Amino acid sequence: MTESTQLMPLGQTVATAKGWDGATRAIMLAGKQLLALPESSRTEDSLVPGCESKVWVACTPSQNTGDLVIAAYSPSKIIRGVLAVLLEKANSLSEEQRKAYDFEQYMNACNLQRHLSQSRGNGILSVLRRLNTL
């Protein structure tokens, strides 16, 4: 594993989960750690097109520091978990690093892709593209 795919704690938990049930549980528990996008920021501009479940992703001020961080929301528990794993990594990168980062490779390193249906996987690819543009 290269330094760029070094797994963050949530990603590591999902990657090392045993079996389908364990991975699903790990993903859903990760969702509880999601930095949730405030409802007032869930606008057409932050809505990610191409997702089966609605997904909003945007930069928002951190409650602790006031610095801009990426936050997201989806009504789907599984998607919230996937978003939590991805945003944990995205928010650890500088803006320059994030714009060039291969989030699909990170997803594969976390073994997330194999736990998503084809339609959810396609939607998450739209989220990955959004992460590179924020």
Secondary structure, 3 states (H helix, E strand, C coil): CCHHHCCCHHHHHHHCCCHHHHHHHHHHHHHCCCCECCHHHCCCCCECCCCCCCCEEEEEECCCCCCEEEEEECCCHHHHHHHHHHHHHHCCCCHHHHHHCCHHHHHHHCCCHHHCCHHHHHHHHHHHHHHCCC
